[in-house]
């Protein structure tokens, strides 16, 4: 499927059916820690990048079978709230599949826009991120689109907290030596107090990020940071547990990919279109094949270009 993926075992949400409603790597940030790779379309423009009808059709094909899920989650390889159709998709889920909770993972850059906040108001859980407050650290970690700044992000989240009646879990991604200084943590704690989320989720690198210099933070350091944020409600997000069903899906996708790779270079976008899969899933499958010597990444080219190794 092109827009719906999983179910996968989420570190904090349980069994989650994912919805990817933005073209691959279209985002308002180019975060150094992003596991999906570098942003290729950096923008703050909100529009219907992928038609809501196409996404709803895929959702219907899955949810009409009543799978056992804990949540349906808007996430994926870009910023979901940049798609202006998100509100219509949420309303469809609430009307036709009310038994499922809805979560929205957002980088918070659109939360200062009242129309965007209204579009996600009927979700059950929103997980916005805030990784830095000072301009220097904010720009170093997020590499934002022009015009994006931490002040607007924080004010947008304050407005979201005032209007949204569901649960808000504020995610803070820790990069040792960058946003874990006493000065930056103090600013983050002050902003968190202002936003007043139900919980603060401290996160660190689990999969390789865009920039190789970003490394996982030790559990001891995470505990120190957790204590710094107390008495605010804060917890550390543990490592992901990959279920057997997802491993089986990955194996099928890798086998399919081998059949569709040739000795000539082919892009992940071309393969994804041919197979009706997400670009990010094709890239991850190709990278796993490269690790075991079944596929190769063309040296000097975009890392999304692959060929089969003969």
LINQUI-V738835 format. One record per run of one state. SS is the DSSP state (~ for helix, > for strand, _ for the rest). FROM is the first residue (numbers start at 1). TO is the last residue. Records with the same first field share a line. If there is no record, write none. Layout:
SS: FROM-TO / FROM-TO
//
This chain:
_: 1-3 / 11-13 / 20-25 / 28-40 / 43-46 / 48-51 / 64-70 / 75-79 / 84-85 / 97-100 / 107-113 / 120-124 / 130-134 / 143-149 / 164-166 / 174-181 / 196-198 / 204-218 / 230-233 / 237-243 / 261-265 / 276-278 / 292-294 / 298-304 / 309-310
>: 4-10 / 14-19 / 26-27 / 41-42 / 47-47 / 71-74 / 83-83 / 101-106 / 125-129 / 167-173 / 199-203 / 234-236 / 266-267 / 295-297 / 305-308
~: 52-63 / 80-82 / 86-96 / 114-119 / 135-142 / 150-163 / 182-195 / 219-229 / 244-260 / 268-275 / 279-291
//
